[in-house]
Amino acid sequence: RPFHRCLVCNGLLASVSKDDVIARLPDKTAEYFDEFFRCDGCDKIYWKGAHFDRLKMSVQAIVD
């Protein structure tokens, strides 16, 4: 399952509210994005940024 594991430690990602991570987000990220995920292993925060569609297409090309 692509995009369900952390790229840093391979921990599982879990959905988290924006309010829970807003203090840790880069400038403008909270303004433009609403869906966030946190790694249960290393606590890294992820969101579906501008690069997400390209990554999704790359994964789909490998799977097909």
Secondary structure by P-SEA (a helix, b strand, c coil): cccccccccccbbbbbccccccccccccccccccbbbbbcccccccccccaaaaaaaaaaaaac
